[in-house]
Amino acid sequence: MVPQSGLNFEAPITKLEWQAAGTFANAPFRQFELRFCHTSVAELTTNLNTNYGGNTPVLVHSANPLLLTGRPDEWFGFDLTTPFNYNNSDNLLIEPRWNNGTVETACDTWGWNAGKNWGWITKQYGGESGQLFTVICRFRLTYDDSGVEPTSLGRVRTLYR
């Protein structure tokens, strides 16, 4: 989960990336699906449906398999198939799921301790009950800020340098 205060924008999210902590090539994630969901919950529970806060998750990307390649400290990821219109009011759930059965290639990322239960995991594909954790993978989102008018104050200041 990402709190609204960590996002602070209203725009379509178009890309998701993680920061690699190791080297890996073509790490397969079979039956991969990525959903985003607005939520009003401040901290996750062990029940996935409760974490949605009454909202419906949106499928923003899928692949079978999704193949990821990374090198230490570099960003890796993908453009979303369907941009997600983030509202800048709610927190954001980022829900990746895949069905490998066994780990074929380690895909190590840097992480940080959020100090709150902002992570949730289950080992059952499509499972609704899981475990909570506080260590989150380091990631970044790209969003479309084309809504900023070229006549904004920043543009006016640039013209008068």
Helices and strands as residue ranges (DSSP letters): G 4-6, E 11-19, E 24-29, E 32-39, H 48-51, E 58-63, E 66-70, E 75-86, E 91-97, E 111-113, E 119-121, E 131-133, E 135-137, E 139-143, H 153-159
